[in-house]
Amino acid sequence: MDTYASSLGRIKATVPGFLKKDLYTALLAARDVPEVAKLLEGTWYGGEVTQAMGALTGAEALEVAVNRQFVKLNRFAYNASPFAGRPVVGAYLRRWDIENIGVILSAKAYGRLISEGDTFLVSDRETPAGLSAGLLTLDDLRILLSQSSVEAVANQLVKFGYGTVLLQQLDAFNSSRDIFPLIQSLEKQYYEQLLSAARFFQGDEWVVRQYLAHELDVRNLMVVLKAKDRKIQVDDVAPLLLDGGTYTAKALADLANLSTVQEIVGSVGTAFPLADGLSTYTENGSLTGFELALKRQQAEKNLVRMRQYPLSLAGIFGFLLQAEVERADLRKIVYGKVYGWSGDRISKDLISTKLA
């Protein structure tokens, strides 16, 4: 426990910077994006908002500012981790490499033009979100952006350890033009490596393993739902599912064998809040309601549990999860304003306001 005493002190000194509920209330009541930006100037996003507004405007400027602050929080958590915990934290932070690669692959697959300044990059101007923990620097991302095709991106990623799994899926992609198997194969590799890193710890780190198991449940359930929605064959889904969650391989196979998304939701029952996303799916065919409900449950349960074990790896992961939640909620608010949604409509999807 003494190993984490210094980390706890640094974390406790930084936690007050997270946005308070009364500020979320003000953000939800804001008339538009410029008013949201004005409210954020008085927070730890202030410097980043000012800098981003010098080159961009509106929602793009705010997303850049939020991403840059998010990078700083990731870097802080990594540096605050004791030496023994850094391999696990580093393995966890590689998730932002996967996010960036996924957006680049989508752009190349569907012919969407993106530039090196696009706000999707979870990176600041010098370092990737995973800092030394991630493999891709901003220069690496720029090189990926300059590639002409999905295959060229995959080949470029071989040296970082990501390309091999992508190349194995290229034939399927060339036949279907669906990047779903590509993204899922990257995620599978990521979780396998993360679980392997987490196995070497003893003691209170079981809280982190429990969190990862829950995250695997969310990931596996979304794979099954997405595959069913895309009418992907069960035999093609099975290799993309991962062990390590509370759902067994047999239970996941049983879900994948059901005929419709609605049947899957009914079969899961109350263990996971998929029913909360069913109305959105019925209305417009979007799976986002399912993902939002699952991630809300995951964050609420695991943040409470992690705070009970601050003198452990759980304290670091609790900080990282809170930073992820804040970033996601701010993006929902910003783009909710862009789409003209009411504060009440946006509030339903927020997680931070529901946490104690």
Buried (B, 14 or more C-beta within 10 A) or exposed (E): EEBBEEBBEBBEEBEEEBBEEEBBEBBBEBEEBBBBBEBBBEBBBBBBBEBBBEEBEBBBBBBBBBBBBBBBBBBBBBEBBBEEBBBBBBBBBBBBBBBBBBBBBBBBBEEEEBEEEBBBBBBBEEBBBBBEBBBBBBEBBEBBBEBEEBBEBBBBBEEBEBBEBBBEBBEBBEEEEEBBBBBBBBBBBBBEEBBEBBEEBEEBBBBBBBBBBBBBBBBBBBBBBBBBBEEBEBEBBEEBBBEBBEBEEEBBBBBBEBEEBBEBBEEBEEEBBBBBBBEBBEEEEEBEBBBBBBBBBBBBEBBEBBBEBBBBBBBBBBBBBBBBBBBBBBBBBBBBBEEEBEBEEBBEBBBBBEBE
